């Protein structure tokens, strides 16, 4: 099973959201249907970037690293273009 570490962006909040999942399409629907306390405030969310990771432990490490440094800083530090 592959895992995806993802970064979402909300235009209305001007904020990023980072997470991991094994089903990105389902997880994006979850966020955009308002089923998460934090993310329901930022609907609609859009996917900025995602990474395919084979091991769950590696996905958790990457998610933690992005959250620790901040998604915007992570994107800029890795030259990942995004439009906000």
BAFITI-675381 format. One line per field, with one value per atom (N, C-alpha, C): residue number from 0; residue in three letters; x, y, z. Coordinates in nm, 2 decimals. Example, Ala and Ser with C-alpha at 12.3 -4.5 7.8 and 13.67 -1.06 7.14 Angstrom:
2
n	c(0, 0, 0, 1, 1, 1)
res	c(ALA, ALA, ALA, SER, SER, SER)
x	c(1.32, 1.23, 1.32, 1.28, 1.37, 1.29)
y	c(-0.57, -0.45, -0.33, -0.22, -0.11, 0.00)
z	c(0.78, 0.78, 0.78, 0.71, 0.71, 0.79)
REM end
This chain:
84
n	c(0, 0, 0, 1, 1, 1, 2, 2, 2, 3, 3, 3, 4, 4, 4, 5, 5, 5, 6, 6, 6, 7, 7, 7, 8, 8, 8, 9, 9, 9, 10, 10, 10, 11, 11, 11, 12, 12, 12, 13, 13, 13, 14, 14, 14, 15, 15, 15, 16, 16, 16, 17, 17, 17, 18, 18, 18, 19, 19, 19, 20, 20, 20, 21, 21, 21, 22, 22, 22, 23, 23, 23, 24, 24, 24, 25, 25, 25, 26, 26, 26, 27, 27, 27, 28, 28, 28, 29, 29, 29, 30, 30, 30, 31, 31, 31, 32, 32, 32, 33, 33, 33, 34, 34, 34, 35, 35, 35, 36, 36, 36, 37, 37, 37, 38, 38, 38, 39, 39, 39, 40, 40, 40, 41, 41, 41, 42, 42, 42, 43, 43, 43, 44, 44, 44, 45, 45, 45, 46, 46, 46, 47, 47, 47, 48, 48, 48, 49, 49, 49, 50, 50, 50, 51, 51, 51, 52, 52, 52, 53, 53, 53, 54, 54, 54, 55, 55, 55, 56, 56, 56, 57, 57, 57, 58, 58, 58, 59, 59, 59, 60, 60, 60, 61, 61, 61, 62, 62, 62, 63, 63, 63, 64, 64, 64, 65, 65, 65, 66, 66, 66, 67, 67, 67, 68, 68, 68, 69, 69, 69, 70, 70, 70, 71, 71, 71, 72, 72, 72, 73, 73, 73, 74, 74, 74, 75, 75, 75, 76, 76, 76, 77, 77, 77, 78, 78, 78, 79, 79, 79, 80, 80, 80, 81, 81, 81, 82, 82, 82, 83, 83, 83)
res	c(UNK, UNK, UNK, UNK, UNK, UNK, UNK, UNK, UNK, UNK, UNK, UNK, UNK, UNK, UNK, UNK, UNK, UNK, UNK, UNK, UNK, UNK, UNK, UNK, UNK, UNK, UNK, UNK, UNK, UNK, UNK, UNK, UNK, UNK, UNK, UNK, UNK, UNK, UNK, UNK, UNK, UNK, UNK, UNK, UNK, UNK, UNK, UNK, UNK, UNK, UNK, UNK, UNK, UNK, UNK, UNK, UNK, UNK, UNK, UNK, UNK, UNK, UNK, UNK, UNK, UNK, UNK, UNK, UNK, UNK, UNK, UNK, UNK, UNK, UNK, UNK, UNK, UNK, UNK, UNK, UNK, UNK, UNK, UNK, UNK, UNK, UNK, UNK, UNK, UNK, UNK, UNK, UNK, UNK, UNK, UNK, UNK, UNK, UNK, UNK, UNK, UNK, UNK, UNK, UNK, UNK, UNK, UNK, UNK, UNK, UNK, UNK, UNK, UNK, UNK, UNK, UNK, UNK, UNK, UNK, UNK, UNK, UNK, UNK, UNK, UNK, UNK, UNK, UNK, UNK, UNK, UNK, UNK, UNK, UNK, UNK, UNK, UNK, UNK, UNK, UNK, UNK, UNK, UNK, UNK, UNK, UNK, UNK, UNK, UNK, UNK, UNK, UNK, UNK, UNK, UNK, UNK, UNK, UNK, UNK, UNK, UNK, UNK, UNK, UNK, UNK, UNK, UNK, UNK, UNK, UNK, UNK, UNK, UNK, UNK, UNK, UNK, UNK, UNK, UNK, UNK, UNK, UNK, UNK, UNK, UNK, UNK, UNK, UNK, UNK, UNK, UNK, UNK, UNK, UNK, UNK, UNK, UNK, UNK, UNK, UNK, UNK, UNK, UNK, UNK, UNK, UNK, UNK, UNK, UNK, UNK, UNK, UNK, UNK, UNK, UNK, UNK, UNK, UNK, UNK, UNK, UNK, UNK, UNK, UNK, UNK, UNK, UNK, UNK, UNK, UNK, UNK, UNK, UNK, UNK, UNK, UNK, UNK, UNK, UNK, UNK, UNK, UNK, UNK, UNK, UNK, UNK, UNK, UNK, UNK, UNK, UNK)
x	c(0.08, 0.00, 0.09, 0.05, 0.12, 0.05, 0.13, 0.07, 0.11, 0.02, 0.05, 0.05, 0.16, 0.17, 0.13, 0.04, -0.02, -0.02, -0.02, -0.03, -0.15, -0.25, -0.37, -0.35, -0.43, -0.43, -0.58, -0.61, -0.74, -0.73, -0.79, -0.79, -0.86, -0.97, -1.05, -0.97, -0.90, -0.82, -0.68, -0.63, -0.49, -0.40, -0.43, -0.36, -0.34, -0.23, -0.20, -0.25, -0.27, -0.30, -0.22, -0.15, -0.06, -0.12, -0.12, -0.16, -0.11, -0.15, -0.11, -0.23, -0.24, -0.35, -0.31, -0.39, -0.37, -0.47, -0.56, -0.66, -0.68, -0.60, -0.60, -0.74, -0.80, -0.93, -1.03, -1.04, -1.14, -1.10, -0.98, -0.94, -0.97, -0.95, -0.98, -1.13, -1.21, -1.36, -1.39, -1.33, -1.35, -1.33, -1.21, -1.19, -1.29, -1.32, -1.41, -1.56, -1.59, -1.73, -1.75, -1.64, -1.65, -1.65, -1.59, -1.59, -1.48, -1.39, -1.28, -1.30, -1.28, -1.31, -1.23, -1.10, -1.02, -1.05, -1.05, -1.06, -1.19, -1.30, -1.43, -1.44, -1.35, -1.35, -1.29, -1.21, -1.14, -1.19, -1.31, -1.36, -1.37, -1.33, -1.28, -1.12, -1.07, -0.93, -0.89, -0.76, -0.71, -0.57, -0.54, -0.42, -0.31, -0.20, -0.09, 0.01, 0.04, 0.14, 0.12, 0.15, 0.15, 0.27, 0.31, 0.43, 0.39, 0.42, 0.39, 0.50, 0.46, 0.56, 0.52, 0.61, 0.58, 0.55, 0.63, 0.62, 0.54, 0.45, 0.37, 0.46, 0.56, 0.66, 0.73, 0.76, 0.83, 0.73, 0.61, 0.50, 0.48, 0.48, 0.46, 0.58, 0.70, 0.82, 0.81, 0.78, 0.77, 0.66, 0.54, 0.44, 0.48, 0.55, 0.60, 0.70, 0.79, 0.89, 0.83, 0.73, 0.66, 0.59, 0.52, 0.44, 0.54, 0.65, 0.75, 0.80, 0.84, 0.90, 0.79, 0.67, 0.57, 0.56, 0.44, 0.42, 0.47, 0.45, 0.50, 0.65, 0.71, 0.86, 0.91, 0.84, 0.89, 0.88, 0.77, 0.75, 0.86, 0.88, 0.98, 1.12, 1.15, 1.28, 1.31, 1.21, 1.23, 1.19, 1.18, 1.15, 1.03, 0.92, 0.80, 0.70, 0.67, 0.58, 0.44, 0.37, 0.23, 0.17, 0.04, -0.03, -0.13, -0.11, -0.20, -0.29)
y	c(-0.12, 0.00, 0.12, 0.22, 0.35, 0.45, 0.54, 0.65, 0.78, 0.88, 1.01, 1.11, 1.19, 1.30, 1.42, 1.50, 1.61, 1.74, 1.85, 1.98, 2.04, 2.09, 2.16, 2.31, 2.39, 2.53, 2.58, 2.67, 2.73, 2.88, 2.92, 3.06, 3.15, 3.10, 3.18, 3.20, 3.10, 3.12, 3.17, 3.15, 3.18, 3.10, 2.97, 2.87, 2.74, 2.67, 2.54, 2.43, 2.31, 2.20, 2.08, 2.01, 1.90, 1.78, 1.67, 1.54, 1.42, 1.30, 1.18, 1.09, 1.01, 0.92, 0.81, 0.71, 0.61, 0.63, 0.73, 0.75, 0.91, 0.97, 1.12, 1.17, 1.11, 1.16, 1.16, 1.05, 1.04, 1.14, 1.16, 1.25, 1.40, 1.43, 1.57, 1.59, 1.49, 1.50, 1.52, 1.45, 1.46, 1.60, 1.66, 1.80, 1.90, 1.88, 1.97, 1.95, 1.84, 1.82, 1.87, 1.93, 1.99, 1.89, 1.77, 1.67, 1.67, 1.77, 1.79, 1.93, 1.94, 2.06, 2.18, 2.16, 2.28, 2.30, 2.20, 2.22, 2.27, 2.25, 2.29, 2.44, 2.51, 2.66, 2.71, 2.63, 2.67, 2.62, 2.56, 2.51, 2.62, 2.59, 2.47, 2.46, 2.34, 2.32, 2.27, 2.30, 2.25, 2.19, 2.09, 2.02, 2.10, 2.13, 2.20, 2.10, 2.00, 1.90, 1.77, 1.66, 1.54, 1.45, 1.37, 1.28, 1.14, 1.05, 0.90, 0.84, 0.78, 0.72, 0.58, 0.49, 0.34, 0.30, 0.35, 0.30, 0.40, 0.36, 0.45, 0.52, 0.46, 0.53, 0.64, 0.63, 0.73, 0.85, 0.81, 0.91, 1.00, 0.93, 1.00, 1.10, 1.05, 1.13, 1.26, 1.24, 1.35, 1.45, 1.40, 1.48, 1.57, 1.50, 1.57, 1.68, 1.65, 1.74, 1.87, 1.84, 1.96, 2.04, 1.98, 2.05, 2.13, 2.07, 2.13, 2.26, 2.25, 2.37, 2.47, 2.42, 2.50, 2.47, 2.45, 2.41, 2.51, 2.64, 2.74, 2.74, 2.73, 2.73, 2.60, 2.49, 2.36, 2.37, 2.43, 2.44, 2.53, 2.65, 2.74, 2.68, 2.61, 2.56, 2.44, 2.38, 2.27, 2.31, 2.45, 2.50, 2.44, 2.42, 2.37, 2.49, 2.50, 2.62, 2.59, 2.69, 2.68, 2.82, 2.82, 2.95, 2.96, 3.07, 3.09, 3.21)
z	c(0.00, 0.00, 0.00, -0.08, -0.09, 0.00, 0.06, 0.14, 0.07, 0.09, 0.03, 0.14, 0.14, 0.23, 0.14, 0.19, 0.11, 0.18, 0.10, 0.15, 0.07, 0.15, 0.10, 0.12, 0.05, 0.07, 0.07, 0.16, 0.16, 0.13, 0.02, -0.02, 0.08, 0.14, 0.24, 0.37, 0.41, 0.54, 0.51, 0.39, 0.35, 0.44, 0.45, 0.54, 0.46, 0.51, 0.46, 0.56, 0.51, 0.59, 0.54, 0.63, 0.59, 0.66, 0.58, 0.64, 0.56, 0.60, 0.52, 0.51, 0.41, 0.39, 0.29, 0.28, 0.18, 0.06, 0.08, -0.03, -0.04, -0.13, -0.13, -0.18, -0.27, -0.32, -0.21, -0.14, -0.03, 0.08, 0.11, 0.22, 0.18, 0.05, 0.01, 0.02, -0.02, 0.00, 0.15, 0.24, 0.38, 0.43, 0.38, 0.42, 0.36, 0.23, 0.17, 0.20, 0.27, 0.32, 0.46, 0.52, 0.65, 0.76, 0.74, 0.85, 0.95, 0.93, 1.02, 1.08, 1.21, 1.28, 1.23, 1.21, 1.16, 1.01, 0.93, 0.78, 0.73, 0.81, 0.76, 0.75, 0.82, 0.82, 0.69, 0.62, 0.50, 0.37, 0.36, 0.24, 0.14, 0.01, -0.04, -0.03, -0.01, 0.00, -0.14, -0.18, -0.30, -0.27, -0.35, -0.33, -0.39, -0.31, -0.36, -0.41, -0.33, -0.37, -0.29, -0.34, -0.26, -0.30, -0.21, -0.23, -0.20, -0.29, -0.27, -0.19, -0.08, 0.02, 0.04, 0.03, 0.04, 0.19, 0.28, 0.42, 0.50, 0.58, 0.67, 0.76, 0.82, 0.91, 0.84, 0.71, 0.64, 0.61, 0.58, 0.56, 0.68, 0.80, 0.92, 0.95, 0.92, 0.94, 0.85, 0.72, 0.63, 0.68, 0.71, 0.76, 0.88, 0.98, 1.10, 1.06, 0.97, 0.92, 0.86, 0.77, 0.71, 0.81, 0.90, 1.01, 1.10, 1.13, 1.22, 1.15, 1.03, 0.96, 0.90, 0.89, 0.82, 0.67, 0.63, 0.49, 0.39, 0.41, 0.32, 0.31, 0.43, 0.43, 0.36, 0.39, 0.32, 0.17, 0.12, -0.02, -0.08, -0.02, -0.07, -0.06, 0.05, 0.06, -0.03, -0.09, -0.18, -0.32, -0.34, -0.48, -0.54, -0.46, -0.51, -0.54, -0.66, -0.70, -0.66, -0.62, -0.58, -0.60, -0.62, -0.63, -0.52, -0.45, -0.33, -0.36)
REM end
